């Protein structure tokens, strides 16, 4: 199975000046765990995750004053839609993260998460176990 079969095509893109509270509200409303941060003035594309927001708030930072840019991962590993789920899982394991932005030639087309991969693998594993 390929990344394009598992990825979420709901890609929330925010700007670097969004506050953490704004980012959290948008992510919560869409029931997603990560947002693409687009900053054309610096690094281009980055990612902010629910964990980034939790870490900031948990350390006492003000979610109404902290901006996404201060908590964005800019050293991002991107996936291609034609990667296998095994390749995506290996990249996540190697990098220690749970989300990959999926890019094609036109830019972000999705995000694949550990949860997406597990969702795809679980039914296949049940079928194999039941047949054995």
C-alpha positions as CSV (number, residue, x, y, z in Angstrom):
1,X,0.0,0.0,0.0
2,X,1.2,3.5,-0.8
3,X,1.3,6.8,1.2
4,X,-1.4,8.2,-1.2
5,X,-3.8,5.5,-0.1
6,X,-3.3,6.2,3.6
7,X,-2.7,10.0,3.8
8,X,-5.3,12.5,4.9
9,X,-6.0,15.1,2.2
10,X,-7.2,17.6,4.9
11,X,-4.1,19.8,4.9
12,X,-4.4,22.7,7.3
13,X,-1.9,25.4,6.3
14,X,-1.3,28.3,8.7
15,X,1.1,31.2,8.7
16,X,4.0,31.8,11.0
17,X,2.2,34.5,12.9
18,X,-0.7,32.4,14.0
19,X,-0.7,32.1,17.7
20,X,-0.5,28.6,19.3
21,X,-4.1,29.0,20.5
22,X,-5.3,29.8,16.9
23,X,-3.3,26.8,15.6
24,X,-4.8,24.6,18.3
25,X,-8.4,25.7,17.5
26,X,-8.0,25.1,13.8
27,X,-6.4,21.7,14.4
28,X,-9.1,20.7,16.9
29,X,-11.9,21.8,14.6
30,X,-10.5,19.6,11.9
31,X,-9.6,16.7,14.2
32,X,-6.0,16.6,13.0
33,X,-2.7,16.4,14.8
34,X,-0.5,18.6,12.6
35,X,-0.5,21.7,10.5
36,X,1.7,22.8,7.7
37,X,3.3,26.2,8.5
38,X,4.0,28.2,5.3
39,X,6.5,31.0,5.7
40,X,7.5,32.4,2.3
41,X,9.9,34.8,3.9
42,X,12.2,32.2,5.5
43,X,12.2,28.4,5.3
44,X,9.1,27.8,3.1
45,X,7.3,24.8,4.6
46,X,7.4,23.5,8.2
47,X,5.2,21.5,10.5
48,X,3.7,22.2,13.9
49,X,2.1,19.3,15.8
50,X,-0.2,18.9,18.8
51,X,2.9,17.8,20.8
52,X,4.7,21.1,19.9
53,X,1.7,23.0,21.3
54,X,1.4,20.8,24.4
55,X,5.1,21.2,25.1
56,X,4.9,25.0,24.8
57,X,1.8,25.3,27.0
58,X,3.1,22.7,29.5
59,X,6.3,24.7,30.0
60,X,4.3,27.8,30.9
61,X,4.3,29.7,27.6
62,X,1.3,31.9,26.8
63,X,-0.6,30.3,23.8
64,X,-2.1,33.8,23.0
65,X,1.4,35.3,22.6
66,X,3.5,32.5,21.2
67,X,3.5,32.2,17.5
68,X,3.6,29.1,15.3
69,X,7.0,30.2,13.9
70,X,8.7,29.8,17.3
71,X,7.5,26.2,17.5
72,X,7.6,25.0,13.9
73,X,9.9,22.2,12.8
74,X,11.6,23.4,9.7
75,X,14.0,20.5,9.2
76,X,11.2,18.5,7.7
77,X,11.3,15.1,6.1
78,X,8.7,15.0,3.2
79,X,7.1,11.9,1.8
80,X,6.0,11.4,-1.8
81,X,2.6,10.0,-2.6
82,X,4.2,6.9,-4.2
83,X,6.3,5.9,-1.1
84,X,5.2,2.6,0.4
85,X,3.8,2.7,3.9
86,X,6.9,0.8,5.0
87,X,9.1,3.7,3.7
88,X,7.0,6.2,5.5
89,X,7.1,4.2,8.8
90,X,10.8,3.8,8.5
91,X,11.3,7.6,8.0
92,X,9.1,8.3,11.0
93,X,10.9,5.8,13.2
94,X,14.4,7.0,12.1
95,X,13.4,10.7,12.6
96,X,11.4,10.2,15.8
97,X,8.2,11.9,14.6
98,X,4.6,10.9,13.9
99,X,3.7,12.9,10.8
100,X,5.0,13.4,7.3
101,X,3.9,16.1,4.9
102,X,3.2,14.6,1.6
103,X,4.5,16.6,-1.4
104,X,4.0,16.3,-5.1
105,X,5.3,18.7,-7.8
106,X,2.6,21.3,-6.9
107,X,3.2,21.3,-3.1
108,X,1.5,19.7,-0.1
109,X,-1.2,17.2,-1.0
110,X,-1.6,15.5,2.3
111,X,-0.3,14.4,5.7
112,X,0.3,10.8,6.7
113,X,0.5,9.9,10.3
114,X,1.4,6.9,12.3
115,X,-2.3,6.5,13.0
116,X,-3.1,6.5,9.2
117,X,-0.5,3.7,8.7
118,X,-1.8,1.6,11.6
119,X,-5.4,2.0,10.2
120,X,-4.2,0.6,6.9
121,X,-2.2,-2.3,8.3
122,X,-4.7,-3.4,11.0
123,X,-7.4,-4.9,8.7
124,X,-4.8,-6.8,6.7
125,X,-3.2,-8.2,9.8
126,X,-6.6,-9.4,11.1
127,X,-7.3,-11.1,7.8
128,X,-4.0,-12.9,7.9
129,X,-4.4,-13.9,11.5
130,X,-7.9,-15.3,10.9
131,X,-6.7,-17.3,7.9
132,X,-3.8,-18.8,9.8
